């Protein structure tokens, strides 16, 4: 496994101070699934009555834990619930053995914690195609159970990391009927990032009371505007999973509450953008704003075409304002575009308009802008009211170094 020692230059200064969520406890352990000398398994146990919603990768080669979670989402909300995550091994493309591993782990979690097996959700992340040494996880369950704490969410965020250079967390609070409701989330992700329905591994917890079907609808809608609008390298994982858990411990019913939905989206977008900021080898965080498209879907198609272009991403890494590559990406996307209506800006600098370079454009100004760490590329297609924003990072030698020896 490639050794990641240098923290991304785009990382936040520190892990945020996340409020404890009543109704959920965390524990971590060093199980030696693949890594040595670091925690690699996380267990979360949730109080009875917790609603659990989820979104998952649409990959045709989904991992065994993903398939198991998909079968369980939307089931009974009776009794407690549990989430167990291991890093270092994705338990993907492992055939019937993968299903056996999931069964062994979920049964062991159920036995140790008293959580019904149909309410035990597992995730695995790491190398694809190697059998999961599930016995190493099972042997640590009593240790995990005895270590459960309301205040161990940062430890949980660290235990699920693979090539991540920093743990990712976010939170929000909202007043509903005079009472405070809290939302916290953790995520892992750095490479193989081009979500399709969900992203990497993400776990969000709230003490609000939200009916499961409403929680699921809210999560699915907001995923489209957050996690499904980021990309690091255009590759969708076999293991992408996002679980949202509402313990109801606050006693506040947030079903259908607009303020709660807005706070949840804030947490989701924060986590999604942190994943981009930890893109393997990344030195630039890039926001791509597309307006004037024939429809929103077209705007997103154009945005992702720009964000996923190796030519665009390497130009950004080299701090080269090569707007011709933006034109190229738009042209190849397949969505509606008209060359003679197109406008492109880097930050506040108008680069091109009406299908041609702007008469006021100065290359030196754009080159200076490209030296920044946080960049905005804006495109207006001049065709309609469609719009979308996506987030990506540059493509550097660091990405190659990390992935060339990923399994070493």
ChimeraX attribute file (.defattr): number of C-alpha atoms within 10 A of each C-alpha:
attribute: neighborCount
match mode: 1-to-1
recipient: residues
	/A:1	16
	/A:2	14
	/A:3	11
	/A:4	14
	/A:5	10
	/A:6	9
	/A:7	13
	/A:8	19
	/A:9	16
	/A:10	18
	/A:11	18
	/A:12	15
	/A:13	7
	/A:14	10
	/A:15	14
	/A:16	13
	/A:17	10
	/A:18	18
	/A:19	16
	/A:20	19
	/A:21	23
	/A:22	18
	/A:23	22
	/A:24	26
	/A:25	21
	/A:26	24
	/A:27	25
	/A:28	31
	/A:29	21
	/A:30	19
	/A:31	24
	/A:32	18
	/A:33	20
	/A:34	17
	/A:35	15
	/A:36	10
	/A:37	8
	/A:38	14
	/A:39	21
	/A:40	26
	/A:41	28
	/A:42	27
	/A:43	23
	/A:44	25
	/A:45	24
	/A:46	24
	/A:47	20
	/A:48	16
	/A:49	19
	/A:50	31
	/A:51	30
	/A:52	28
	/A:53	27
	/A:54	23
	/A:55	23
	/A:56	25
	/A:57	24
	/A:58	17
	/A:59	15
	/A:60	7
	/A:61	12
	/A:62	18
	/A:63	27
	/A:64	27
	/A:65	26
	/A:66	26
	/A:67	15
	/A:68	19
	/A:69	22
	/A:70	15
	/A:71	11
	/A:72	18
	/A:73	21
	/A:74	15
	/A:75	13
	/A:76	14
	/A:77	17
	/A:78	13
	/A:79	14
	/A:80	21
	/A:81	28
	/A:82	26
	/A:83	19
	/A:84	23
	/A:85	21
	/A:86	30
	/A:87	26
	/A:88	24
	/A:89	22
	/A:90	25
	/A:91	33
	/A:92	27
	/A:93	17
	/A:94	18
	/A:95	13
	/A:96	9
	/A:97	16
	/A:98	22
	/A:99	18
	/A:100	15
	/A:101	21
	/A:102	23
	/A:103	18
	/A:104	15
	/A:105	24
	/A:106	26
	/A:107	17
	/A:108	21
	/A:109	28
	/A:110	17
	/A:111	14
	/A:112	15
	/A:113	18
	/A:114	14
	/A:115	21
	/A:116	17
	/A:117	18
	/A:118	19
	/A:119	24
	/A:120	24
	/A:121	25
	/A:122	23
	/A:123	28
	/A:124	28
	/A:125	27
	/A:126	23
	/A:127	19
	/A:128	20
	/A:129	15
	/A:130	15
	/A:131	17
	/A:132	25
	/A:133	15
	/A:134	19
	/A:135	14
	/A:136	15
	/A:137	25
	/A:138	19
	/A:139	13
	/A:140	16
	/A:141	24
	/A:142	14
	/A:143	13
	/A:144	24
	/A:145	19
	/A:146	10
	/A:147	15
	/A:148	17
	/A:149	17
	/A:150	16
	/A:151	16
	/A:152	17
	/A:153	25
	/A:154	17
	/A:155	16
	/A:156	25
	/A:157	22
	/A:158	25
	/A:159	25
	/A:160	29
	/A:161	25
	/A:162	25
	/A:163	22
	/A:164	22
	/A:165	23
	/A:166	25
	/A:167	25
	/A:168	28
	/A:169	27
	/A:170	22
	/A:171	23
	/A:172	19
	/A:173	17
	/A:174	17
	/A:175	12
	/A:176	15
	/A:177	10
	/A:178	8
	/A:179	11
	/A:180	13
	/A:181	25
	/A:182	23
	/A:183	26
	/A:184	23
	/A:185	25
	/A:186	24
	/A:187	27
	/A:188	30
	/A:189	31
	/A:190	25
	/A:191	26
	/A:192	20
	/A:193	25
	/A:194	25
	/A:195	27
	/A:196	21
	/A:197	21
	/A:198	27
	/A:199	31
	/A:200	26
	/A:201	22
	/A:202	27
	/A:203	21
	/A:204	23
	/A:205	25
	/A:206	29
	/A:207	26
	/A:208	27
	/A:209	22
	/A:210	23
	/A:211	20
	/A:212	22
	/A:213	15
	/A:214	15
	/A:215	22
	/A:216	21
	/A:217	12
	/A:218	17
	/A:219	22
	/A:220	17
	/A:221	12
	/A:222	18
	/A:223	22
	/A:224	15
	/A:225	16
	/A:226	24
	/A:227	28
	/A:228	20
	/A:229	23
	/A:230	30
	/A:231	28
	/A:232	30
	/A:233	24
	/A:234	19
	/A:235	14
	/A:236	22
	/A:237	28
	/A:238	26
	/A:239	29
	/A:240	29
	/A:241	27
	/A:242	24
	/A:243	23
	/A:244	24
	/A:245	27
	/A:246	28
	/A:247	26
	/A:248	24
	/A:249	19
	/A:250	18
	/A:251	12
	/A:252	18
	/A:253	17
	/A:254	22
	/A:255	17
	/A:256	13
	/A:257	11
	/A:258	10
	/A:259	14
	/A:260	22
	/A:261	17
	/A:262	14
	/A:263	17
	/A:264	27
	/A:265	20
	/A:266	18
	/A:267	21
	/A:268	28
	/A:269	19
	/A:270	18
	/A:271	25
	/A:272	26
	/A:273	23
	/A:274	24
	/A:275	31
	/A:276	27
	/A:277	30
	/A:278	30
	/A:279	31
	/A:280	31
	/A:281	28
	/A:282	25
	/A:283	23
	/A:284	28
	/A:285	23
	/A:286	22
	/A:287	21
	/A:288	22
	/A:289	20
	/A:290	25
	/A:291	26
	/A:292	22
	/A:293	25
	/A:294	18
	/A:295	17
	/A:296	18
	/A:297	14
	/A:298	22
	/A:299	29
	/A:300	25
	/A:301	20
	/A:302	33
	/A:303	31
	/A:304	26
	/A:305	22
	/A:306	26
	/A:307	29
	/A:308	23
	/A:309	19
	/A:310	18
	/A:311	19
	/A:312	25
	/A:313	25
	/A:314	16
	/A:315	19
	/A:316	23
	/A:317	20
	/A:318	16
	/A:319	19
	/A:320	18
	/A:321	22
	/A:322	17
	/A:323	18
	/A:324	13
	/A:325	17
	/A:326	22
	/A:327	19
	/A:328	15
	/A:329	21
	/A:330	24
	/A:331	17
	/A:332	12
	/A:333	17
	/A:334	12
	/A:335	17
	/A:336	16
	/A:337	22
	/A:338	13
	/A:339	15
	/A:340	12
	/A:341	16
	/A:342	20
	/A:343	23
	/A:344	25
	/A:345	20
	/A:346	21
	/A:347	16
	/A:348	11
	/A:349	18
	/A:350	19
	/A:351	23
	/A:352	22
	/A:353	20
	/A:354	16
	/A:355	15
	/A:356	14
	/A:357	16
	/A:358	16
	/A:359	10
	/A:360	10
	/A:361	14
	/A:362	13
	/A:363	14
	/A:364	10
	/A:365	12
	/A:366	22
	/A:367	16
	/A:368	12
	/A:369	20
	/A:370	22
	/A:371	16
	/A:372	12
	/A:373	15
	/A:374	16
	/A:375	19
	/A:376	17
	/A:377	21
	/A:378	22
	/A:379	27
	/A:380	23
	/A:381	28
	/A:382	20
	/A:383	16
	/A:384	13
	/A:385	14
	/A:386	19
	/A:387	22
	/A:388	22
	/A:389	21
	/A:390	25
	/A:391	25
	/A:392	31
	/A:393	32
	/A:394	30
	/A:395	27
	/A:396	20
	/A:397	12
	/A:398	14
	/A:399	18
	/A:400	13
	/A:401	13
	/A:402	18
	/A:403	17
	/A:404	11
	/A:405	11
	/A:406	14
	/A:407	12
	/A:408	8
